[in-house]
Amino acid sequence: MSGLLELRGVTVKYTLTGGSRRRELTAVDDVSFTLQSGEMLGLVGESGCGKSTLGRAILRLVPLSAGEVHWQGRRIDRLRRKEFRGLRRELQLVFQDPNACLDPRMTIVESVAEPLRSSEPGLPRAQRIARATALLDEVGLDSELSDRYPHQASGGQLQRAGIARALILDPRLVVCDEPVSALDVSVQGQIVNLLARIRRERGLASLFISHNLAVVAGLCERVMVMYLGRIVEIAPRAALLPAPLHPYSRMLLDSVPRISPAARRRPVAVPVATDPDAPVAGCAFAARCPHVIAHCRSELPPLQARPDGRLVACHRAAEWPGGLPPATA
């Protein structure tokens, strides 16, 4: 099924050097998925699994080693830089650290308005500032804050400004790369609610990247679970949360803190993560999986569709059609 955004076999590799030794690290490995117009798709996994690299590959901030990226049916990963520049306004990024997109020498409103200088060079400065001011108001920043510099604002205020800067060009897709992980828990909820409201009002498509499954589950209709560069499960939120099919998805869910005493389970003993440099013949999760069998260590499980339409990369998924049960006390 084609969509607004479609990835086919996307792979990203980095060449690492250390002393006289050169080696190749696969950060993203054969990832394929489709994102529909207006959909918010969650991408969750541990730090270092390749989530941010995948988001940047979509936006051509890192080059592909293999695979294809299609935008509205058009392949864009091979476009020349000049050709892609016209699409740049349609594809925007919300950074984990808003300081990555806010110039410390500019006021907040000037930084938010800055993309208009290159996309609409004939627009007078007063109109650029007026549009940025209106957008800052839309994301909940008081007008008195717009004339401050980044070092004079809080983390939550800066993230709102970063969101406004991503929206100033009226994009159709926003990649949100861990936009709340550096914020206090109380502020996280405010930013999540803001993103949900903006998406609802503007009809934006969004890829929401996070290591926090609880945040993703509260925001996204579908969830992709990533482990060491590969997608191991894709499912609607309503299906994944009560009944994950991949053991890694189950581990992530069991690791989410619970406040209610009745809902408490014993702490999950998470094994040490697999070395991403180590060659793996079979499933990369086999070294950590409580359900591993010999076949898992010798053959890589493909991402396959189940009868209910969910996709999972696990040799044993058919054995638990009702989903893996949670860890018990």
C-alpha positions as CSV (number, residue, x, y, z in Angstrom):
1,M,0.0,0.0,0.0
2,S,1.4,3.3,-1.0
3,G,1.3,6.3,1.2
4,L,2.5,9.9,1.8
5,L,5.9,8.5,2.8
6,E,7.2,5.0,1.9
7,L,10.5,3.5,2.8
8,R,11.8,0.4,0.9
9,G,14.7,-1.5,2.3
10,V,16.4,1.5,3.8
11,T,19.9,0.8,5.1
12,V,22.5,3.2,6.6
13,K,26.0,2.2,7.4
14,Y,28.9,4.2,9.0
15,T,32.6,3.5,8.5
16,L,34.3,3.6,11.8
17,T,38.0,4.2,12.2
18,G,40.2,3.5,15.2
19,G,44.0,3.2,14.9
20,S,44.8,1.1,11.9
21,R,41.4,-0.7,11.9
22,R,38.4,0.3,9.8
23,R,35.1,-1.4,10.3
24,E,31.5,-0.9,9.2
25,L,28.6,-0.3,11.5
26,T,25.1,-0.9,10.3
27,A,22.9,1.7,12.0
28,V,19.7,1.0,10.0
29,D,19.2,-2.4,8.4
30,D,16.6,-3.0,5.7
31,V,13.8,-0.9,7.0
32,S,10.5,-0.7,5.1
33,F,7.3,1.0,6.1
34,T,4.5,3.3,4.9
35,L,3.2,6.5,6.6
36,Q,-0.2,7.8,5.6
37,S,-1.3,11.4,5.3
38,G,-2.3,12.8,8.7
39,E,-1.0,9.7,10.6
40,M,1.2,9.9,13.6
41,L,3.5,6.8,13.6
42,G,5.6,6.0,16.7
43,L,9.1,4.6,16.5
44,V,10.4,3.2,19.7
45,G,13.5,1.4,20.9
46,E,16.5,1.7,23.2
47,S,19.1,4.4,22.8
48,G,21.6,3.5,20.0
49,C,19.2,1.3,18.1
50,G,19.2,3.5,15.0
51,K,16.0,5.5,15.5
52,S,17.5,9.0,15.0
53,T,19.6,7.8,12.1
54,L,16.4,6.5,10.4
55,G,14.7,9.9,10.9
56,R,17.6,11.8,9.5
57,A,17.8,9.4,6.5
58,I,14.3,10.2,5.6
59,L,15.1,13.9,5.6
60,R,18.4,13.3,3.7
61,L,20.5,14.5,6.5
62,V,22.5,11.2,6.3
63,P,23.0,9.3,3.1
64,L,21.5,5.9,2.4
65,S,23.7,2.9,1.9
66,A,20.9,1.0,0.2
67,G,17.1,1.3,-0.2
68,E,14.7,3.9,-1.4
69,V,12.7,6.8,0.1
70,H,9.5,7.8,-1.7
71,W,7.5,11.0,-1.0
72,Q,4.0,11.2,-2.5
73,G,5.0,8.4,-5.0
74,R,8.2,10.1,-6.1
75,R,11.6,8.7,-5.2
76,I,13.5,11.4,-3.4
77,D,16.7,9.8,-2.0
78,R,18.5,10.2,-5.4
79,L,17.3,13.8,-6.2
80,R,20.1,16.3,-6.7
81,R,20.5,18.8,-3.9
82,K,18.9,21.6,-5.9
83,E,15.9,19.4,-6.8
84,F,15.4,18.3,-3.2
85,R,15.6,21.9,-1.9
86,G,12.1,22.5,-3.2
87,L,10.8,19.7,-1.0
88,R,12.7,20.7,2.1
89,R,9.8,22.9,3.3
90,E,7.5,19.9,3.2
91,L,9.7,17.7,5.4
92,Q,10.8,19.2,8.8
93,L,12.5,18.0,11.9
94,V,11.8,18.7,15.6
95,F,15.1,18.2,17.4
96,Q,15.7,16.6,20.8
97,D,17.7,19.6,21.8
98,P,16.0,22.8,20.6
99,N,19.3,24.6,20.8
100,A,20.3,22.7,17.7
101,C,17.9,24.8,15.7
102,L,17.9,28.1,17.6
103,D,20.7,30.6,17.0
104,P,22.0,31.9,20.3
105,R,22.7,35.3,18.7
106,M,19.1,35.7,17.6
107,T,16.0,36.3,19.6
108,I,13.5,33.4,19.7
109,V,11.1,35.0,17.2
110,E,14.0,35.8,14.8
111,S,15.1,32.1,14.9
112,V,11.6,30.9,14.2
113,A,11.3,33.3,11.3
114,E,14.7,32.5,9.8
115,P,13.6,29.6,7.5
116,L,11.4,32.1,5.6
117,R,14.4,34.1,4.5
118,S,15.5,31.3,2.2
119,S,12.1,29.8,1.3
120,E,10.4,33.2,0.6
121,P,13.2,35.7,0.0
122,G,10.9,38.4,-1.2
123,L,8.9,38.5,2.0
124,P,9.6,41.6,4.0
125,R,11.1,41.2,7.5
126,A,8.1,42.6,9.2
127,Q,5.9,40.0,7.7
128,R,8.3,37.2,8.6
129,I,8.3,38.3,12.2
130,A,4.5,38.7,12.2
131,R,4.1,35.1,11.0
132,A,6.6,33.8,13.5
133,T,4.9,35.7,16.3
134,A,1.5,34.2,15.4
135,L,3.0,30.7,15.3
136,L,4.7,31.2,18.7
137,D,1.3,32.1,20.1
138,E,-0.2,29.0,18.5
139,V,2.3,26.8,20.3
140,G,1.6,28.6,23.6
141,L,4.5,31.0,24.0
142,D,3.7,34.4,25.5
143,S,4.6,37.4,23.3
144,E,7.0,38.7,25.9
145,L,9.1,35.6,25.5
146,S,9.5,36.0,21.8
147,D,12.1,38.8,22.1
148,R,14.2,36.8,24.5
149,Y,17.3,34.9,23.6
150,P,17.5,31.1,24.0
151,H,19.6,31.3,27.1
152,Q,16.8,33.3,28.8
153,A,14.1,30.6,28.3
154,S,13.4,27.3,29.9
155,G,13.7,23.9,28.2
156,G,10.0,23.6,27.7
157,Q,9.8,27.1,26.2
158,L,12.7,26.4,23.9
159,Q,11.1,23.1,22.7
160,R,7.9,25.0,21.9
161,A,10.0,27.5,19.9
162,G,11.7,24.5,18.1
163,I,8.3,23.1,17.2
164,A,7.2,26.6,15.9
165,R,10.3,26.8,13.7
166,A,9.6,23.4,12.2
167,L,6.0,24.5,11.4
168,I,6.9,27.9,10.0
169,L,7.1,26.5,6.4
170,D,3.8,24.7,6.8
171,P,5.2,21.2,6.2
172,R,3.2,18.0,5.5
173,L,5.5,15.7,7.5
174,V,7.3,16.4,10.8
175,V,9.9,14.0,12.2
176,C,10.0,14.4,16.0
177,D,13.3,13.1,17.2
178,E,13.0,12.4,21.0
179,P,11.3,15.9,21.5
180,V,10.5,15.4,25.2
181,S,13.3,13.2,26.5
182,A,15.4,16.1,27.8
183,L,12.4,17.7,29.6
184,D,10.9,17.3,33.1
185,V,8.0,14.8,33.3
186,S,5.5,17.6,33.9
187,V,6.7,19.5,30.9
188,Q,6.8,16.3,28.7
189,G,3.0,16.0,29.1
190,Q,2.5,19.6,27.9
191,I,4.7,19.1,24.8
192,V,3.0,15.8,24.0
193,N,-0.4,17.4,24.2
194,L,0.8,20.3,22.1
195,L,2.0,17.9,19.4
196,A,-1.2,16.0,19.4
197,R,-3.2,19.2,19.1
198,I,-1.1,20.6,16.3
199,R,-1.3,17.3,14.4
200,R,-5.1,17.2,14.8
201,E,-5.6,20.8,13.8
202,R,-3.2,20.9,10.9
203,G,-3.6,17.3,9.6
204,L,0.2,16.7,9.8
205,A,1.8,13.4,9.2
206,S,4.4,12.7,11.9
207,L,7.0,10.2,12.8
208,F,7.5,10.3,16.5
209,I,10.8,8.9,17.7
210,S,11.3,8.0,21.4
211,H,12.8,5.4,23.7
212,N,9.8,5.8,26.0
213,L,7.0,3.4,24.9
214,A,4.5,5.0,27.3
215,V,4.8,8.4,25.6
216,V,4.6,6.9,22.1
217,A,1.6,4.7,23.1
218,G,-0.3,7.8,24.4
219,L,0.2,9.7,21.1
220,C,0.4,7.4,18.1
221,E,-2.1,5.2,16.3
222,R,0.6,2.8,15.1
223,V,3.9,1.8,16.7
224,M,7.1,0.4,15.2
225,V,9.5,-1.3,17.5
226,M,13.2,-1.2,16.5
227,Y,16.1,-3.3,17.8
228,L,19.7,-2.8,16.6
229,G,18.7,-1.2,13.3
230,R,15.9,-3.5,12.4
231,I,12.1,-3.2,12.8
232,V,10.9,-6.2,14.8
233,E,7.2,-5.3,15.1
234,I,4.7,-3.0,13.6
235,A,1.2,-2.9,15.0
236,P,-1.7,-0.6,15.9
237,R,-1.4,0.8,19.4
238,A,-4.6,-0.9,20.5
239,A,-3.2,-4.3,19.5
240,L,0.5,-3.9,20.6
241,L,-0.1,-2.6,24.2
242,P,-2.2,-5.5,25.5
243,A,-0.7,-8.2,23.3
244,P,2.8,-7.7,21.8
245,L,4.0,-10.5,19.6
246,H,7.8,-9.9,19.7
247,P,9.7,-10.7,22.9
248,Y,11.5,-7.4,22.7
249,S,8.2,-5.5,22.5
250,R,7.1,-7.4,25.6
251,M,10.3,-6.4,27.4
252,L,9.8,-2.8,26.6
253,L,6.3,-2.9,27.9
254,D,7.3,-4.7,31.1
255,S,9.9,-2.0,31.7
256,V,7.4,0.8,31.8
257,P,7.0,2.0,35.4
258,R,3.6,1.5,37.0
259,I,2.2,3.4,39.9
260,S,-0.8,1.3,40.9
261,P,0.2,-1.4,43.4
262,A,-2.3,-3.8,41.8
263,A,-0.5,-3.2,38.4
264,R,3.0,-3.8,39.8
265,R,5.0,-6.7,38.5
266,R,8.4,-7.8,39.4
267,P,11.2,-5.6,37.9
268,V,12.3,-6.8,34.6
269,A,15.9,-8.1,34.5
270,V,17.1,-6.6,31.2
271,P,20.2,-8.3,30.0
272,V,23.2,-6.3,28.7
273,A,22.5,-5.1,25.1
274,T,24.0,-7.0,22.3
275,D,27.2,-5.5,20.8
276,P,26.1,-3.7,17.6
277,D,29.5,-4.5,16.1
278,A,29.3,-8.2,16.6
279,P,28.3,-10.2,13.5
280,V,25.0,-12.0,14.0
281,A,23.9,-14.9,11.8
282,G,20.3,-15.1,13.2
283,C,18.1,-12.9,15.2
284,A,20.0,-10.0,16.9
285,F,17.8,-10.3,19.9
286,A,18.6,-14.0,20.5
287,A,21.2,-13.3,23.1
288,R,18.7,-11.5,25.3
289,C,15.5,-13.4,24.4
290,P,13.9,-15.6,27.1
291,H,12.1,-17.6,24.3
292,V,15.2,-18.3,22.1
293,I,15.5,-21.6,20.3
294,A,18.4,-22.9,18.2
295,H,16.7,-21.8,15.0
296,C,16.8,-18.1,16.2
297,R,20.5,-18.2,16.4
298,S,21.1,-19.5,12.9
299,E,18.5,-17.7,10.7
300,L,17.4,-14.1,10.6
301,P,13.6,-13.8,11.0
302,P,12.0,-11.7,8.3
303,L,9.3,-9.0,9.1
304,Q,6.2,-10.9,8.1
305,A,2.5,-10.0,8.2
306,R,0.3,-11.9,10.6
307,P,-3.4,-12.8,9.9
308,D,-4.5,-9.7,11.7
309,G,-2.3,-7.4,9.6
310,R,0.4,-6.9,12.2
311,L,4.0,-7.4,11.2
312,V,6.5,-9.2,13.4
313,A,10.0,-10.5,12.9
314,C,10.0,-13.6,15.2
315,H,10.3,-17.3,14.3
316,R,8.0,-18.2,17.2
317,A,5.3,-15.5,16.9
318,A,2.7,-18.0,15.7
319,E,3.0,-19.8,19.0
320,W,1.4,-16.9,20.9
321,P,-1.4,-15.6,18.6
322,G,-2.9,-13.9,21.7
323,G,0.3,-12.0,22.4
324,L,3.1,-12.6,25.0
325,P,1.9,-12.5,28.6
326,P,3.6,-10.0,30.9
327,A,6.4,-11.0,33.3
328,T,4.9,-12.4,36.5
329,A,6.0,-12.0,40.1
